[in-house]
Amino acid sequence: MIRVYYPPDSNCLLSVFDHCLRSRNTWNVVTCGKQPQLQWLNMDEALEHCSRGASTWKFATNDKGGEPDVVLACAGDVPTIETLRGSWLTAEICPGHQGARCQRCRLDDSDVS
């Protein structure tokens, strides 16, 4: 089995590497950029996010726990920035629009068999 990881920040990278070093009989591929990036999650949030493989980032959503109209999803450090910018632009362009509830998700763990 090959596992591919796209951590969005350094705390998620630490969590992913810890998991990879403990795994056996698995090929692990971790991709990340070389340039400094924003820190999105604290260590506890990163551990929870990475253990799930994908999660909704509450700070980047406006669905208030309901069913979203739009789900923005991404994997990787640069796509995270672009997706968050898209979420922000949606809120800026239509601030009074009550019907557009956005939910932003991150995918960090992909299994390839």
Backbone bond lengths (Angstrom), bond angles and torsions (degrees), N, CA, C in turn:
res aa  C-N    CA-C-N  psi(-1)  N-CA   C-N-CA  omega(-1)  CA-C   N-CA-C  phi
1 M - - - 1.425 - - 1.528 108.56 -
2 I 1.321 114.97 142.96 1.459 121.68 176.20 1.526 107.86 -115.08
3 R 1.310 116.25 129.46 1.466 121.20 176.50 1.519 108.08 -113.00
4 V 1.330 115.69 132.07 1.462 121.67 -178.68 1.527 108.36 -116.02
5 Y 1.330 116.87 130.26 1.463 122.07 -177.20 1.522 109.99 -122.04
6 Y 1.335 115.55 141.62 1.462 123.05 178.71 1.535 109.28 -129.37
7 P 1.317 118.90 72.41 1.463 119.64 -176.69 1.536 111.70 -67.47
8 P 1.344 117.14 136.89 1.461 120.35 -177.55 1.530 114.61 -83.42
9 D 1.337 117.92 -19.09 1.464 120.35 -178.48 1.524 109.96 -152.03
10 S 1.331 116.37 178.56 1.464 120.06 -173.18 1.526 112.83 -69.18
11 N 1.330 119.18 -33.97 1.463 119.49 178.04 1.531 111.07 -65.98
12 C 1.320 116.92 -40.28 1.469 119.70 176.17 1.528 110.31 -67.50
13 L 1.333 116.93 -35.42 1.465 120.52 177.06 1.528 110.83 -61.95
14 L 1.332 117.73 -42.31 1.465 120.93 177.17 1.522 111.23 -62.06
15 S 1.326 116.70 -43.07 1.463 120.77 179.28 1.525 111.28 -63.65
16 V 1.329 116.10 -44.17 1.469 121.45 -179.84 1.528 110.45 -63.73
17 F 1.332 117.45 -45.54 1.461 119.79 -179.70 1.523 111.85 -63.57
18 D 1.321 116.97 -39.23 1.459 120.20 176.35 1.526 110.15 -58.69
19 H 1.326 115.94 -45.64 1.467 120.46 178.82 1.536 110.78 -63.06
20 C 1.321 116.89 -43.96 1.472 120.60 -178.25 1.528 111.76 -63.48
21 L 1.331 116.89 -41.77 1.458 119.87 -179.13 1.525 112.60 -67.84
22 R 1.314 117.19 -24.03 1.466 121.18 178.93 1.531 112.99 -89.77
23 S 1.309 117.61 -13.85 1.473 120.07 -176.17 1.524 111.14 -78.70
24 R 1.311 115.33 156.06 1.461 122.73 179.24 1.533 109.18 -132.05
25 N 1.335 115.99 150.03 1.463 122.68 177.10 1.524 112.45 56.08
26 T 1.316 116.50 36.12 1.460 122.26 -179.59 1.517 109.28 -141.78
27 W 1.316 115.98 139.95 1.449 120.55 171.23 1.517 106.60 -90.49
28 N 1.309 117.87 126.16 1.457 122.52 179.07 1.517 109.64 -113.26
29 V 1.317 116.20 128.41 1.456 122.54 177.22 1.526 107.04 -117.52
30 V 1.319 116.68 121.20 1.456 121.82 179.12 1.520 107.63 -116.71
31 T 1.328 116.68 124.91 1.459 120.25 178.55 1.520 109.32 -116.15
32 C 1.315 115.79 136.10 1.461 120.41 175.83 1.518 108.37 -159.48
33 G 1.316 115.36 159.19 1.456 120.43 -178.74 1.515 112.38 -79.26
34 K 1.326 115.31 165.30 1.460 121.15 179.17 1.524 111.54 -94.57
35 Q 1.317 117.22 -16.88 1.455 121.14 -176.17 1.525 111.01 -85.50
36 P 1.329 117.75 153.30 1.470 120.17 176.09 1.525 110.70 -59.05
37 Q 1.309 116.33 138.56 1.471 121.73 -178.90 1.519 109.55 -127.64
38 L 1.307 115.36 167.61 1.454 120.96 176.68 1.528 110.48 -69.85
39 Q 1.303 116.13 153.66 1.465 122.38 176.50 1.527 107.18 -100.42
40 W 1.327 117.83 108.26 1.466 122.10 -174.50 1.525 112.87 -87.40
41 L 1.319 117.36 -38.49 1.464 121.07 -172.36 1.524 110.87 -123.43
42 N 1.338 116.08 145.69 1.464 117.75 171.44 1.534 107.14 -77.33
43 M 1.316 117.61 175.91 1.467 120.22 -172.81 1.526 112.11 -63.22
44 D 1.332 118.72 -42.11 1.472 120.62 179.19 1.520 111.52 -62.95
45 E 1.337 116.77 -43.18 1.463 120.55 178.07 1.528 110.63 -64.63
46 A 1.326 116.34 -39.17 1.469 120.35 179.33 1.522 111.33 -64.72
47 L 1.320 117.25 -42.70 1.474 120.29 178.16 1.528 110.82 -61.28
48 E 1.323 116.63 -44.79 1.472 119.72 179.28 1.524 111.00 -65.16
49 H 1.332 116.27 -45.36 1.457 121.05 -179.66 1.534 111.26 -59.82
50 C 1.327 116.66 -47.64 1.470 120.43 -176.96 1.522 112.14 -70.70
51 S 1.325 118.07 -32.45 1.468 119.25 178.85 1.527 111.03 -69.40
52 R 1.323 117.32 -25.01 1.468 120.76 177.97 1.531 111.87 -85.21
53 G 1.332 117.30 -27.18 1.464 120.77 -178.62 1.516 112.74 91.46
54 A 1.316 117.04 -29.24 1.467 122.94 176.84 1.518 107.01 -158.41
55 S 1.318 116.17 148.59 1.463 118.72 178.46 1.510 110.55 -158.84
56 T 1.309 114.60 165.64 1.455 122.05 174.94 1.515 108.05 -94.79
57 W 1.298 116.64 130.19 1.464 120.83 177.20 1.514 107.82 -91.03
58 K 1.312 116.87 109.40 1.464 122.50 -175.16 1.525 112.34 -60.31
59 F 1.344 118.17 -35.51 1.458 119.77 -178.57 1.527 112.38 -67.00
60 A 1.321 117.52 -15.47 1.461 120.81 -177.08 1.534 112.40 -110.24
61 T 1.328 117.68 11.94 1.464 120.21 -179.00 1.521 110.44 -116.48
62 N 1.313 115.48 159.05 1.458 120.55 173.17 1.526 111.19 -132.13
63 D 1.323 117.12 21.75 1.466 120.53 -177.48 1.527 113.11 -81.98
64 K 1.329 117.29 -8.07 1.468 123.64 177.97 1.531 112.80 52.45
65 G 1.322 116.86 36.04 1.460 121.52 177.18 1.516 114.69 81.90
66 G 1.314 118.62 -2.64 1.464 121.94 179.16 1.517 111.63 -89.44
67 E 1.306 115.22 -172.49 1.461 120.71 177.23 1.530 109.14 -75.47
68 P 1.332 117.86 123.86 1.471 119.58 -179.03 1.521 111.58 -76.44
69 D 1.327 115.59 153.97 1.464 121.81 172.76 1.524 110.28 -85.73
70 V 1.316 116.09 -30.95 1.460 122.79 -177.88 1.521 108.27 -133.80
71 V 1.326 117.00 134.77 1.460 121.54 173.87 1.519 107.41 -116.49
72 L 1.320 115.69 121.31 1.461 121.51 176.37 1.519 107.34 -101.83
73 A 1.314 116.70 120.21 1.466 120.37 -176.86 1.526 109.23 -127.21
74 C 1.336 115.54 151.13 1.460 119.31 179.50 1.517 110.02 -158.39
75 A 1.304 115.73 170.64 1.462 123.13 174.13 1.520 107.03 -144.95
76 G 1.324 116.28 130.78 1.455 120.65 179.25 1.515 112.08 113.46
77 D 1.333 116.11 161.46 1.461 120.02 -175.37 1.527 113.06 -73.62
78 V 1.313 118.70 -46.90 1.466 121.16 178.98 1.534 111.24 -69.45
79 P 1.344 120.21 -44.61 1.465 118.74 175.75 1.538 113.17 -59.55
80 T 1.339 117.71 -28.60 1.459 120.19 176.32 1.522 110.38 -62.54
81 I 1.320 116.75 -45.58 1.464 120.71 178.62 1.524 110.50 -62.13
82 E 1.323 116.97 -44.85 1.465 120.88 -178.99 1.534 111.83 -64.97
83 T 1.320 116.81 -39.08 1.456 120.24 -179.68 1.529 111.17 -69.82
84 L 1.327 116.71 -40.82 1.463 119.45 176.32 1.521 111.00 -63.76
85 R 1.301 116.76 -38.12 1.472 120.14 176.24 1.524 110.40 -63.71
86 G 1.326 117.61 -41.69 1.466 120.85 176.67 1.515 111.86 -61.79
87 S 1.316 116.75 -39.86 1.460 121.49 177.61 1.520 110.30 -63.81
88 W 1.332 116.83 -43.64 1.459 121.46 179.48 1.521 110.82 -65.19
89 L 1.352 116.76 -43.41 1.465 120.18 179.18 1.521 111.55 -62.63
90 T 1.325 117.04 -39.02 1.467 120.14 178.25 1.526 110.32 -59.92
91 A 1.320 116.31 -44.14 1.465 120.60 179.15 1.527 111.24 -68.24
92 E 1.337 118.51 -35.49 1.463 122.31 179.51 1.519 111.85 -69.98
93 I 1.326 116.53 -43.64 1.457 121.28 -175.23 1.525 111.26 -71.17
94 C 1.323 117.74 -39.96 1.462 121.45 -179.91 1.523 111.36 -123.68
95 P 1.335 118.91 64.64 1.460 119.48 -176.12 1.526 113.44 -67.00
96 G 1.311 117.83 -31.90 1.457 120.02 -177.01 1.513 113.53 -92.93
97 H 1.326 117.10 -0.82 1.461 120.13 -177.62 1.519 109.10 -76.01
98 Q 1.302 116.14 111.34 1.461 121.03 -176.62 1.525 112.70 -75.76
99 G 1.332 117.93 -20.44 1.461 119.81 -171.90 1.520 115.73 -86.14
100 A 1.337 118.73 -14.75 1.466 120.37 -175.46 1.519 110.44 -96.43
101 R 1.313 116.64 91.46 1.461 121.73 177.17 1.523 107.56 -96.18
102 C 1.336 116.16 118.41 1.460 121.69 -177.00 1.516 110.38 -102.66
103 Q 1.302 115.56 139.94 1.451 121.68 172.89 1.515 107.08 -126.14
104 R 1.322 115.83 131.25 1.456 120.85 -179.56 1.510 109.59 -110.31
105 C 1.317 116.45 126.99 1.467 122.15 -178.29 1.524 109.11 -120.22
106 R 1.319 115.38 154.77 1.452 122.05 175.32 1.507 108.54 -122.91
107 L 1.296 116.00 137.53 1.452 122.23 175.08 1.517 107.45 -113.79
108 D 1.326 116.60 124.03 1.460 120.35 -178.66 1.511 114.12 -116.84
109 D 1.295 117.68 -13.04 1.455 120.29 -169.20 1.523 108.54 -130.92
110 S 1.317 116.23 118.60 1.465 120.58 178.25 1.527 108.80 -123.37
111 D 1.306 116.65 127.50 1.461 121.20 176.31 1.520 109.73 -96.02
112 V 1.304 116.05 133.61 1.458 121.69 175.03 1.510 106.84 -124.90
113 S 1.304 117.02 120.23 1.477 119.90 -179.54 1.505 111.18 -113.23
